[in-house]
Amino acid sequence: MFKCQKCNKNTEPREKQHKIPVLYRDKVYQHEHMKKNGKTYITTSYGKEIIKEINVCEECFSKHEDKNF
């Protein structure tokens, strides 16, 4: 049992809780590799990192999925 952070209703016991990410930030990932000859090089990847998630009920989650697809 929890309170939905989107519609502010209290859910029923044993209702499944879903999480929706609402805030992101850009993230740079760097990984250092070593070759057999002893030289090292760095691989850089870019991605997104979740900053904030909200807890939502099944009804709000299904509405959110319908908007995204």
mmCIF file of the C-alpha atoms, coordinates in Angstrom:
data_MODEL
# 
_entry.id   MODEL 
# 
loop_
_atom_site.group_PDB 
_atom_site.id 
_atom_site.type_symbol 
_atom_site.label_atom_id 
_atom_site.label_alt_id 
_atom_site.label_comp_id 
_atom_site.label_asym_id 
_atom_site.label_entity_id 
_atom_site.label_seq_id 
_atom_site.pdbx_PDB_ins_code 
_atom_site.Cartn_x 
_atom_site.Cartn_y 
_atom_site.Cartn_z 
_atom_site.occupancy 
_atom_site.B_iso_or_equiv 
_atom_site.pdbx_formal_charge 
_atom_site.auth_seq_id 
_atom_site.auth_comp_id 
_atom_site.auth_asym_id 
_atom_site.auth_atom_id 
_atom_site.pdbx_PDB_model_num 
ATOM 1  C CA . MET A 1 1  ? 0.000  0.000  0.000   1.00 0.00 ? 1  MET A CA 1 
ATOM 2  C CA . PHE A 1 2  ? 1.414  3.359  -1.030  1.00 0.00 ? 2  PHE A CA 1 
ATOM 3  C CA . LYS A 1 3  ? 0.352  6.792  -2.184  1.00 0.00 ? 3  LYS A CA 1 
ATOM 4  C CA . CYS A 1 4  ? 0.528  7.461  -5.931  1.00 0.00 ? 4  CYS A CA 1 
ATOM 5  C CA . GLN A 1 5  ? 2.660  10.538 -6.540  1.00 0.00 ? 5  GLN A CA 1 
ATOM 6  C CA . LYS A 1 6  ? 0.799  11.394 -9.745  1.00 0.00 ? 6  LYS A CA 1 
ATOM 7  C CA . CYS A 1 7  ? -2.904 11.151 -8.794  1.00 0.00 ? 7  CYS A CA 1 
ATOM 8  C CA . ASN A 1 8  ? -2.391 11.272 -4.970  1.00 0.00 ? 8  ASN A CA 1 
ATOM 9  C CA . LYS A 1 9  ? -4.669 8.321  -4.252  1.00 0.00 ? 9  LYS A CA 1 
ATOM 10 C CA . ASN A 1 10 ? -3.906 5.613  -1.706  1.00 0.00 ? 10 ASN A CA 1 
ATOM 11 C CA . THR A 1 11 ? -3.631 2.252  -3.406  1.00 0.00 ? 11 THR A CA 1 
ATOM 12 C CA . GLU A 1 12 ? -5.055 -1.064 -2.336  1.00 0.00 ? 12 GLU A CA 1 
ATOM 13 C CA . PRO A 1 13 ? -2.898 -3.540 -0.417  1.00 0.00 ? 13 PRO A CA 1 
ATOM 14 C CA . ARG A 1 14 ? -0.755 -5.747 -2.705  1.00 0.00 ? 14 ARG A CA 1 
ATOM 15 C CA . GLU A 1 15 ? -1.259 -3.425 -5.693  1.00 0.00 ? 15 GLU A CA 1 
ATOM 16 C CA . LYS A 1 16 ? 1.860  -3.335 -7.827  1.00 0.00 ? 16 LYS A CA 1 
ATOM 17 C CA . GLN A 1 17 ? 4.009  -0.227 -7.557  1.00 0.00 ? 17 GLN A CA 1 
ATOM 18 C CA . HIS A 1 18 ? 5.553  1.197  -10.731 1.00 0.00 ? 18 HIS A CA 1 
ATOM 19 C CA . LYS A 1 19 ? 8.290  3.810  -11.062 1.00 0.00 ? 19 LYS A CA 1 
ATOM 20 C CA . ILE A 1 20 ? 8.418  6.513  -13.741 1.00 0.00 ? 20 ILE A CA 1 
ATOM 21 C CA . PRO A 1 21 ? 11.629 8.496  -14.228 1.00 0.00 ? 21 PRO A CA 1 
ATOM 22 C CA . VAL A 1 22 ? 10.893 12.228 -14.377 1.00 0.00 ? 22 VAL A CA 1 
ATOM 23 C CA . LEU A 1 23 ? 14.322 13.884 -14.284 1.00 0.00 ? 23 LEU A CA 1 
ATOM 24 C CA . TYR A 1 24 ? 17.493 12.945 -16.177 1.00 0.00 ? 24 TYR A CA 1 
ATOM 25 C CA . ARG A 1 25 ? 21.019 14.261 -16.586 1.00 0.00 ? 25 ARG A CA 1 
ATOM 26 C CA . ASP A 1 26 ? 23.682 13.614 -19.203 1.00 0.00 ? 26 ASP A CA 1 
ATOM 27 C CA . LYS A 1 27 ? 26.460 11.305 -18.097 1.00 0.00 ? 27 LYS A CA 1 
ATOM 28 C CA . VAL A 1 28 ? 29.899 10.558 -19.549 1.00 0.00 ? 28 VAL A CA 1 
ATOM 29 C CA . TYR A 1 29 ? 31.270 7.076  -18.913 1.00 0.00 ? 29 TYR A CA 1 
ATOM 30 C CA . GLN A 1 30 ? 34.989 6.442  -19.396 1.00 0.00 ? 30 GLN A CA 1 
ATOM 31 C CA . HIS A 1 31 ? 36.627 3.035  -19.366 1.00 0.00 ? 31 HIS A CA 1 
ATOM 32 C CA . GLU A 1 32 ? 40.374 2.485  -19.474 1.00 0.00 ? 32 GLU A CA 1 
ATOM 33 C CA . HIS A 1 33 ? 41.668 -0.433 -21.574 1.00 0.00 ? 33 HIS A CA 1 
ATOM 34 C CA . MET A 1 34 ? 45.160 -1.864 -21.676 1.00 0.00 ? 34 MET A CA 1 
ATOM 35 C CA . LYS A 1 35 ? 46.591 -3.395 -24.838 1.00 0.00 ? 35 LYS A CA 1 
ATOM 36 C CA . LYS A 1 36 ? 49.044 -6.313 -24.831 1.00 0.00 ? 36 LYS A CA 1 
ATOM 37 C CA . ASN A 1 37 ? 51.949 -3.988 -25.599 1.00 0.00 ? 37 ASN A CA 1 
ATOM 38 C CA . GLY A 1 38 ? 51.345 -2.075 -22.356 1.00 0.00 ? 38 GLY A CA 1 
ATOM 39 C CA . LYS A 1 39 ? 49.712 1.037  -23.804 1.00 0.00 ? 39 LYS A CA 1 
ATOM 40 C CA . THR A 1 40 ? 46.452 2.208  -22.317 1.00 0.00 ? 40 THR A CA 1 
ATOM 41 C CA . TYR A 1 41 ? 43.596 3.941  -24.063 1.00 0.00 ? 41 TYR A CA 1 
ATOM 42 C CA . ILE A 1 42 ? 40.292 5.346  -22.856 1.00 0.00 ? 42 ILE A CA 1 
ATOM 43 C CA . THR A 1 43 ? 36.891 4.568  -24.359 1.00 0.00 ? 43 THR A CA 1 
ATOM 44 C CA . THR A 1 44 ? 34.271 7.267  -23.818 1.00 0.00 ? 44 THR A CA 1 
ATOM 45 C CA . SER A 1 45 ? 30.510 6.593  -23.915 1.00 0.00 ? 45 SER A CA 1 
ATOM 46 C CA . TYR A 1 46 ? 27.634 8.995  -23.416 1.00 0.00 ? 46 TYR A CA 1 
ATOM 47 C CA . GLY A 1 47 ? 24.304 8.253  -21.790 1.00 0.00 ? 47 GLY A CA 1 
ATOM 48 C CA . LYS A 1 48 ? 21.532 9.439  -19.500 1.00 0.00 ? 48 LYS A CA 1 
ATOM 49 C CA . GLU A 1 49 ? 21.328 8.990  -15.747 1.00 0.00 ? 49 GLU A CA 1 
ATOM 50 C CA . ILE A 1 50 ? 18.043 9.007  -13.816 1.00 0.00 ? 50 ILE A CA 1 
ATOM 51 C CA . ILE A 1 51 ? 17.947 11.667 -11.105 1.00 0.00 ? 51 ILE A CA 1 
ATOM 52 C CA . LYS A 1 52 ? 14.356 11.366 -9.862  1.00 0.00 ? 52 LYS A CA 1 
ATOM 53 C CA . GLU A 1 53 ? 11.651 8.712  -10.090 1.00 0.00 ? 53 GLU A CA 1 
ATOM 54 C CA . ILE A 1 54 ? 8.063  8.843  -8.866  1.00 0.00 ? 54 ILE A CA 1 
ATOM 55 C CA . ASN A 1 55 ? 5.955  5.956  -7.544  1.00 0.00 ? 55 ASN A CA 1 
ATOM 56 C CA . VAL A 1 56 ? 2.711  5.515  -9.487  1.00 0.00 ? 56 VAL A CA 1 
ATOM 57 C CA . CYS A 1 57 ? -0.262 3.162  -9.396  1.00 0.00 ? 57 CYS A CA 1 
ATOM 58 C CA . GLU A 1 58 ? -1.147 0.727  -12.186 1.00 0.00 ? 58 GLU A CA 1 
ATOM 59 C CA . GLU A 1 59 ? -3.772 3.065  -13.655 1.00 0.00 ? 59 GLU A CA 1 
ATOM 60 C CA . CYS A 1 60 ? -1.385 6.020  -13.973 1.00 0.00 ? 60 CYS A CA 1 
ATOM 61 C CA . PHE A 1 61 ? 1.357  3.755  -15.320 1.00 0.00 ? 61 PHE A CA 1 
ATOM 62 C CA . SER A 1 62 ? -0.889 2.414  -18.087 1.00 0.00 ? 62 SER A CA 1 
ATOM 63 C CA . LYS A 1 63 ? -1.823 6.006  -19.060 1.00 0.00 ? 63 LYS A CA 1 
ATOM 64 C CA . HIS A 1 64 ? 1.869  6.900  -19.151 1.00 0.00 ? 64 HIS A CA 1 
ATOM 65 C CA . GLU A 1 65 ? 2.696  3.896  -21.372 1.00 0.00 ? 65 GLU A CA 1 
ATOM 66 C CA . ASP A 1 66 ? -0.110 4.780  -23.795 1.00 0.00 ? 66 ASP A CA 1 
ATOM 67 C CA . LYS A 1 67 ? 1.361  8.277  -24.273 1.00 0.00 ? 67 LYS A CA 1 
ATOM 68 C CA . ASN A 1 68 ? 4.860  6.930  -24.972 1.00 0.00 ? 68 ASN A CA 1 
ATOM 69 C CA . PHE A 1 69 ? 3.820  4.401  -27.647 1.00 0.00 ? 69 PHE A CA 1 
# 
